Amino acid sequence: MLLSATPPPGPRPTQEARLYEEAARLRGLDPPRSHPAASITWLGPAASNPALAHRVGGDPAHLAESRRWIEAAVRLPHWGRAHMPDHDLDAGWLLHHLSLAHRWIGDDLPDGLRALLRYKLLLQGRRMYEFAVASEGGWWSSSYWQNHNWICYAGLATAGYVLGKEEWTERAKENLGAVLDLMPEDGSHAEGVVYWRYGVPFLAIHLDLLREAEGIDWWDRGGFLSRTFRYRLHQTAPGFARNVDHGDCHDRRSGHSAALYYRLAAQYGIPEAQWMGDLASGELLWQEASESGVRPGILPEASLEYLWYDPSVPATRPTGTRAFFRIWDCSRRVRDGTTTPRSSRSRRVRAAGTRRGRRLRSTGPSVAGRLSARGTTTRTPVPS
């Protein structure tokens, strides 16, 4: 799917149009010639979206656009400046997206640039791998419950599969197995909705890479992924645009990933997830993009929307009214009117206390202190 750039069969005109739009969105922007002070995660999809657009439609303008962002990324001596250069989110994002760009359009690049891109991916992948080994038991290398772990290992895995580095893919696979075994089987997530939409897509990416490259299907391992859409849906405020901000959330406007909704819908046959994907990539797209505090945000996920959308899954508006998550932070969701929204209440009862929760907290730095306040209640009125 990802490595071969092959989506599920069937027409996808809306997703194709959005891919082409996103591939051209940055044409008026000059790539940085030195490392910006801020995050450079966005440089990855700036290269991979036009790369896929060229692969799909053959437009040489898309190839040229991907090439100029690849050139910008590979000339930076380090990936990441403010937070752990070469060893954290910037490097993880770029490893993933530039490895896919190499896979999708590498044969169409000039020989010199293709060789430089491969060298840069090997260098950055080695830096990431060596840091993960050296820091085992500390920071993200063993923090199985959170997004830094998922993103950095997914980036390492993508580079490993594209470049043929088995030691990278094996370490990433071992970590992924631990994550799936330890995450709560009810699908809830301690970091909250914002980091759910930021991090869980990379678990889905890694699972697809593993199945495509090695024939190993772990989509049902542990139960987290098969039930996590239910958690996301019940942390949605009336009207669907905003989210309930339990956990480590920046805001209530950073909750949607149309791509992840589509992937969960395709994998598990969830009509409500398909409907949410259509809503997030349609009516809510530009509101989410402009008001979200998490970057790079929803727009750069166009390539995933194209590759993960399965037109055979019907779309059904959600009508659920209540959920109770027993495993992770025992969130109780009481919704007053989903289809005719009025108000909702979400109550976080306690932090992880079950056997899985205790195991998860014992494996790495704990977030329990941020989650242990009992009786925390969020009431969300309908926006006027």
Salt bridges, closest charged atoms under 4 A:
GLU22 OE2 - ARG25 NH2 2.79
GLU65 OE1 - ARG68 NE 2.69
GLU71 OE2 - ARG67 NE 3.04
ASP86 OD2 - HIS78 ND1 2.59
ASP86 OD2 - ARG127 NH1 3.41
ASP88 OD1 - HIS148 ND1 2.79
ASP108 OD2 - HIS54 NE2 3.47
ASP111 OD1 - ARG114 NH2 2.65
GLU130 OE1 - ARG126 NH1 3.52
GLU136 OE1 - ARG171 NH2 3.31
GLU170 OE2 - LYS173 NZ 3.06
ASP181 OD2 - ARG221 NH2 2.64
GLU185 OE1 - ARG356 NH1 2.90
GLU191 OE1 - HIS189 NE2 3.26
ASP208 OD1 - ARG211 NH2 3.96
ASP208 OD2 - ARG263 NE 2.92
GLU214 OE1 - LYS173 NZ 2.83
ASP217 OD2 - ARG211 NH1 2.97
ASP245 OD1 - ARG252 NH2 3.37
ASP248 OD2 - ARG370 NH1 2.95
GLU291 OE1 - ARG253 NE 2.85
GLU301 OE2 - ARG197 NH1 3.12
GLU305 OE2 - ARG18 NH2 2.75
ASP336 OD1 - ARG342 NH2 2.78
